[in-house]
Amino acid sequence: MLNRLLFTATTLMLSFAYAQVPEQPSSTTSITSGGYFRWSQEWFHHPNFGRGTDESQGYFLQRYLAHVEVKDTETGVRGYLQAKYSEIANKFGNASSTDRDNGDIHQAFFENRYIRAGRQESPVGSTLLVGVREGPNSRLSFDGLKGFINSGINTELFLGHPVDINSGFVDNRPADTILGYVYLTSGVKLEPFSADLFAMYYDDFTSKLYTIGARWIYKTESASADTDFMLQYGRYDDDLDVQAYGVASRIKVPLIASLEATTLISYFSGDQDPNDGQYNTFNALFPRGQYYGWSAEIGHPNVIAVVPGLTWHISDMLAWLNNVALYWRESIHDGVYRGSGSLLRPATNDQRYTATQLNSSAEWKINKLFSIYYEYSYTMTGDFIEDSTDSDDSQYFAIRTALRF
């Protein structure tokens, strides 16, 4: 308890004390600070569609991030330190590593115009494969080295290890897993089109995966689309050849007044035959688990998803989204996976349709400091889950408030 109090007090002191440092007009060095504090109350009814002991529960999440940044605007040299603390209350069973962390260093790095070294968040492109893990209490960071080449084709290179979250005080350590990637962004854009190319290497010492892909972006006043195309190969579990693929696209079309039609379409491969010596289940690596919604009940592997929706931009500070998510299994020989990528239900029948999910969410940015967000989802089981054991519709509700400074 004392460690928690000391760490919380330290992060607050760092955030506010450095904010009082007067600006030095004659110096190119600046010192800034800030924070991101989030409080979230969540309820789940029949999580995992009724399989498990926690059939209905509510819990309270707290996340505190505070940082200090020192930067020389002339040379581009920058030092960044970010501390974190996260807690959960009233959750049944043991808290997971992403629920609770009694104080640690989330980011600590130095960089110049060409390289960044140290602990860092490292979102890639559309964040479909590597994001920041915004849904859970503990965001994702890596211990590694990142290089920048700024030319006609801007290049970002990275090699590092994801950070394992431990619940104690300053005890997070790099995992054995290795992630490396190259991401190319063309400085020449053929309006309204632009395209990025990327390649990733993933090694957890049982699987070695190579993912190559392209991100295609189309944007005009009448429509926009952001699409990722990915091929994956390598070895799974040391003895299976990986041949997998995925496509995901987000489309937006402005309608009358402040209404906007949205559609999310994705197609990710599943294993075709458990006995053919190949593994076809797409691995989303470090996925943005709330890609289809904050409840993250269904994720990328072995899924066909179509999510039409409508967003009402009530004002510049308030938007309300409603959509319907329809899910199928890409392969009837593979199961259904959670947003985290872990298996939710194995392949026990030949039904393809998985679930229908009704989502409603809104975010109100009250001012530059405060925002409030809510989401409600009702997920109705489809033929596949209904024909398996412990089949129930699930509900999820969350309300969050956040302070950024």
C-alpha positions in Angstrom: 0.0 0.0 0.0 2.8 2.4 0.8 4.5 1.8 -2.6 1.2 2.5 -4.3 0.8 5.8 -2.4 4.4 6.9 -3.0 4.2 6.1 -6.7 0.9 7.9 -7.2 2.2 10.9 -5.4 5.4 10.9 -7.5 3.6 10.8 -10.8 1.4 13.7 -9.7 4.3 15.7 -8.5 6.2 15.1 -11.8 3.2 16.2 -13.9 2.4 19.4 -12.1 5.8 20.5 -10.8 7.5 20.5 -14.2 4.5 22.3 -15.7 5.6 25.3 -13.6 9.1 25.6 -15.1 9.2 29.0 -16.8 10.0 29.2 -20.5 13.5 30.3 -21.3 13.3 32.5 -24.5 17.1 32.3 -25.1 17.2 28.5 -24.9 16.3 25.9 -27.5 15.6 23.4 -24.7 12.1 22.9 -23.5 10.7 20.9 -20.6 7.1 19.9 -20.7 4.9 17.4 -18.8 1.4 16.0 -18.9 -0.8 13.1 -18.0 -3.6 10.8 -19.0 -5.8 9.6 -16.2 -8.7 7.3 -17.0 -11.5 5.9 -14.8 -13.8 3.2 -16.2 -16.8 1.3 -14.9 -17.6 -1.8 -16.9 -20.3 -4.5 -16.7 -20.5 -7.8 -18.4 -23.4 -10.3 -18.5 -22.6 -13.8 -19.9 -19.0 -13.0 -20.9 -17.6 -15.6 -23.3 -21.3 -16.3 -24.3 -22.0 -18.0 -21.0 -19.0 -20.3 -20.7 -17.2 -19.8 -17.4 -18.0 -19.1 -13.8 -18.3 -15.3 -14.0 -21.7 -15.0 -15.6 -22.4 -11.4 -14.6 -20.0 -8.9 -13.0 -19.1 -5.3 -12.8 -15.7 -3.8 -12.0 -13.9 -0.5 -11.8 -10.7 0.3 -13.7 -8.2 3.1 -12.9 -5.3 4.1 -15.1 -2.8 6.8 -14.4 0.0 7.9 -16.9 2.2 10.9 -16.3 5.2 12.0 -18.3 8.0 14.5 -18.5 9.7 15.4 -21.8 12.9 17.3 -22.4 13.5 18.4 -26.0 16.0 20.5 -27.9 14.1 22.1 -30.7 17.3 22.9 -32.7 18.9 19.4 -32.8 15.7 17.3 -32.4 17.3 15.5 -29.4 14.5 14.4 -27.1 14.2 12.5 -23.8 10.9 11.1 -22.6 9.9 9.5 -19.3 6.4 8.1 -18.6 5.3 6.5 -15.4 2.1 4.4 -14.9 -0.1 2.9 -12.3 -3.3 0.8 -12.9 -5.8 -0.8 -10.6 -9.0 -2.8 -10.7 -11.7 -3.3 -8.1 -14.5 -5.8 -7.7 -13.5 -8.2 -10.5 -14.2 -11.9 -9.8 -11.2 -14.1 -9.7 -7.6 -13.0 -10.1 -6.7 -9.8 -11.8 -4.8 -10.2 -15.1 -1.5 -8.6 -15.9 -3.3 -6.0 -18.0 -5.7 -5.1 -15.2 -3.3 -4.2 -12.4 0.2 -2.8 -12.2 1.3 -1.2 -8.9 3.6 1.3 -10.5 6.2 1.0 -13.3 7.9 2.8 -16.2 5.8 2.7 -19.3 8.1 4.6 -21.6 11.7 5.8 -21.1 13.7 6.7 -24.3 16.1 9.1 -25.9 15.9 10.0 -29.6 17.2 12.3 -32.3 16.1 12.7 -35.9 17.4 9.3 -36.8 17.0 6.9 -33.9 15.0 6.2 -30.8 16.3 3.8 -28.1 14.6 2.6 -24.9 11.1 1.6 -23.7 8.5 3.0 -26.1 5.0 2.5 -27.5 5.3 1.5 -31.1 2.0 1.6 -33.0 2.3 0.6 -36.6 0.2 2.1 -39.5 -3.5 1.6 -38.9 -2.6 -0.3 -35.6 -4.4 -3.4 -36.8 -1.3 -5.6 -36.1 0.5 -3.5 -33.5 -1.4 -1.0 -31.5 -1.2 0.5 -28.0 -3.8 -1.8 -26.3 -6.1 1.0 -25.3 -8.9 -1.1 -24.1 -7.3 -2.8 -21.0 -5.8 -0.9 -18.1 -2.2 -1.5 -19.2 -1.1 -0.2 -22.6 1.5 -2.0 -24.7 5.1 -0.9 -24.9 8.3 -2.4 -26.2 12.0 -2.3 -25.2 13.8 -1.8 -28.4 15.5 0.4 -31.0 13.8 2.3 -33.7 15.4 4.0 -36.7 14.0 6.8 -39.0 15.0 7.5 -42.6 13.3 10.6 -43.9 13.5 11.0 -47.7 11.2 10.6 -50.6 10.1 7.3 -49.1 10.0 7.7 -45.3 11.1 4.5 -43.5 10.6 3.4 -40.0 12.6 0.3 -38.7 12.1 -1.3 -35.4 13.6 -4.3 -33.4 12.6 -5.1 -29.8 10.7 -7.1 -27.2 7.2 -6.5 -25.9 7.2 -5.6 -22.2 5.6 -8.3 -19.9 3.4 -6.7 -17.3 3.9 -7.8 -13.7 1.6 -6.5 -10.9 4.4 -5.5 -8.5 6.2 -2.2 -8.2 8.7 -1.5 -11.0 9.0 -5.1 -12.0 8.0 -5.1 -15.7 10.5 -6.9 -17.9 11.0 -7.5 -21.6 9.6 -10.8 -22.9 11.5 -13.3 -24.9 9.3 -12.6 -27.9 10.9 -10.7 -30.7 9.2 -8.2 -33.0 10.8 -6.5 -35.9 9.3 -4.4 -38.7 10.0 -2.1 -41.6 7.3 0.4 -42.5 7.6 2.5 -45.7 5.5 5.6 -46.3 5.7 7.3 -49.6 6.3 11.0 -49.5 4.7 11.2 -53.0 0.9 11.0 -52.9 -1.3 10.5 -56.0 -4.4 12.3 -54.7 -6.8 11.0 -53.6 -4.7 7.8 -53.1 -1.7 6.9 -51.0 -0.1 3.6 -50.1 2.2 2.3 -47.4 4.2 -1.0 -47.5 5.4 -3.0 -44.5 7.1 -6.2 -43.4 7.1 -7.8 -39.9 9.0 -10.5 -38.2 7.6 -12.2 -35.1 9.4 -14.9 -33.0 8.1 -16.4 -29.8 10.5 -19.4 -30.0 7.7 -21.8 -30.9 6.5 -19.8 -33.9 8.4 -17.7 -36.4 6.1 -15.6 -38.6 6.7 -13.2 -41.4 3.9 -10.8 -42.4 4.1 -8.6 -45.5 1.4 -6.2 -46.4 0.2 -2.9 -47.9 -2.0 -0.2 -46.6 -4.1 1.6 -49.2 -5.7 4.9 -48.3 -8.3 6.7 -50.4 -9.7 10.1 -49.2 -12.0 12.6 -50.8 -14.8 14.9 -49.6 -17.4 12.3 -50.7 -15.8 9.1 -49.3 -12.7 7.6 -47.6 -11.3 4.1 -47.2 -8.4 2.7 -45.2 -7.5 -0.9 -46.2 -4.8 -3.3 -45.1 -3.8 -6.3 -47.2 -1.6 -8.9 -45.5 0.1 -12.2 -46.3 1.6 -14.3 -43.5 4.0 -17.3 -43.7 6.7 -19.0 -41.6 6.5 -21.9 -39.0 4.0 -22.6 -36.3 4.7 -24.8 -33.3 8.0 -25.7 -34.9 6.5 -28.2 -37.4 3.7 -26.5 -39.4 4.1 -24.3 -42.4 2.1 -21.1 -42.0 0.1 -19.9 -45.0 -2.4 -17.2 -43.9 -3.8 -13.9 -45.1 -6.1 -11.1 -44.1 -7.9 -8.0 -45.5 -9.5 -5.3 -43.5 -11.1 -2.1 -44.6 -12.8 0.9 -42.9 -15.1 2.9 -45.2 -16.7 6.3 -44.4 -19.2 8.2 -46.6 -20.6 11.5 -45.5 -24.4 11.8 -45.7 -26.8 14.6 -45.2 -26.1 17.2 -42.5 -23.9 15.7 -39.8 -24.5 12.1 -40.5 -21.8 9.7 -41.8 -22.2 6.1 -43.0 -19.5 3.7 -41.8 -18.7 0.2 -42.9 -16.0 -2.1 -41.6 -15.3 -5.3 -43.7 -12.7 -7.9 -42.8 -11.7 -11.3 -44.0 -9.0 -13.3 -42.0 -8.1 -16.8 -42.8 -8.6 -19.8 -40.5 -7.0 -23.3 -40.5 -8.4 -25.4 -43.3 -7.3 -28.9 -42.2 -5.7 -29.7 -38.9 -4.0 -32.7 -40.5 -2.5 -31.2 -43.7 0.8 -30.0 -42.2 -0.1 -26.4 -42.7 -1.4 -23.7 -40.3 -3.7 -21.2 -41.9 -5.0 -19.2 -38.9 -4.0 -15.6 -39.2 -2.1 -14.3 -36.2 -2.9 -10.7 -35.5 0.3 -10.4 -33.4 -0.4 -7.5 -30.9 -4.0 -6.7 -32.1 -6.1 -3.7 -31.3 -8.5 -5.9 -29.4 -11.5 -3.5 -29.5 -11.3 -3.4 -33.3 -15.0 -4.4 -33.6 -16.0 -2.9 -30.3 -14.7 -2.4 -26.7 -16.1 -5.7 -25.5 -13.5 -7.5 -27.7 -15.5 -10.7 -27.6 -14.6 -11.6 -31.2 -11.2 -11.0 -32.9 -9.4 -11.3 -36.2 -8.4 -15.0 -36.6 -10.7 -17.0 -38.7 -13.4 -14.4 -39.1 -15.5 -12.7 -41.8 -17.0 -9.6 -40.4 -19.3 -7.0 -41.9 -20.1 -4.0 -39.7 -22.4 -1.3 -41.2 -23.1 1.7 -39.1 -24.1 5.3 -38.8 -22.3 8.1 -37.0 -24.0 11.3 -36.0 -21.6 14.2 -35.4 -23.9 16.1 -33.1 -21.2 18.8 -32.6 -17.4 19.1 -33.0 -17.1 17.7 -29.5 -19.8 15.0 -29.5 -20.2 12.0 -31.8 -22.7 9.1 -31.5 -22.0 5.8 -33.3 -24.5 2.9 -33.8 -23.6 -0.2 -35.8 -24.5 -3.9 -36.4 -21.6 -6.4 -36.5 -22.2 -9.7 -38.4 -19.6 -12.5 -37.8 -18.9 -15.7 -39.7 -16.1 -18.3 -39.4 -13.9 -18.2 -42.5 -13.1 -21.9 -42.1 -15.6 -24.3 -40.5 -12.5 -26.4 -39.4 -11.3 -23.7 -37.1 -12.7 -22.1 -34.0 -13.7 -18.6 -32.9 -11.2 -16.3 -31.3 -11.3 -13.4 -28.8 -10.1 -9.9 -29.5 -6.9 -10.8 -27.8 -6.3 -13.6 -30.3 -6.9 -16.4 -27.8 -9.3 -19.3 -28.6 -12.8 -18.7 -27.5 -14.5 -21.8 -28.9 -12.9 -24.7 -30.7 -14.4 -26.1 -33.9 -17.1 -28.5 -32.6 -19.6 -28.3 -35.4 -19.9 -27.3 -39.1 -22.0 -24.1 -38.6 -20.4 -21.0 -40.0 -22.4 -18.1 -38.6 -21.0 -17.0 -35.2 -22.9 -13.9 -33.8 -24.8 -10.7 -34.4 -23.6 -7.8 -32.3 -25.5 -4.5 -31.8 -23.2 -1.6 -30.7 -23.9 1.9 -29.5 -21.3 4.3 -28.3 -20.7 8.0 -27.9 -17.8 10.2 -26.9 -18.2 13.7 -25.5 -15.1 15.9 -25.4 -16.2 18.3 -22.8 -13.1 20.5 -23.2 -9.4 20.1 -23.8 -9.0 18.3 -20.5 -12.0 16.1 -19.9 -14.0 13.6 -22.0 -16.7 11.1 -21.3 -17.3 7.9 -23.3 -19.9 5.2 -23.1 -20.5 1.9 -25.0 -23.2 -0.7 -24.9 -23.3 -3.9 -26.9 -25.7 -6.8 -27.1 -24.3 -9.9 -28.8 -26.7 -12.6 -30.0 -25.3 -16.1 -30.5 -25.2 -17.4 -34.0 -25.6 -21.0 -35.3 -22.0 -22.0 -34.4 -22.2 -20.9 -30.7 -25.7 -22.1 -30.3 -24.7 -25.6 -31.3 -21.8 -25.6 -28.9 -22.2 -26.0 -25.1 -23.0 -23.1 -22.7 -24.6 -20.8 -25.2 -26.0 -17.5 -24.0 -26.3 -14.0 -25.5 -23.9 -11.5 -23.9 -24.2 -7.9 -22.9 -21.5 -5.3 -22.2 -21.7 -1.7 -20.9 -19.0 0.7 -20.0 -18.8 4.3 -19.1 -15.4 6.1 -18.9 -14.1 9.5 -18.0 -10.7 10.7 -18.9 -8.4 13.7 -18.0 -5.6 14.7 -20.3 -3.3 17.5 -19.5 
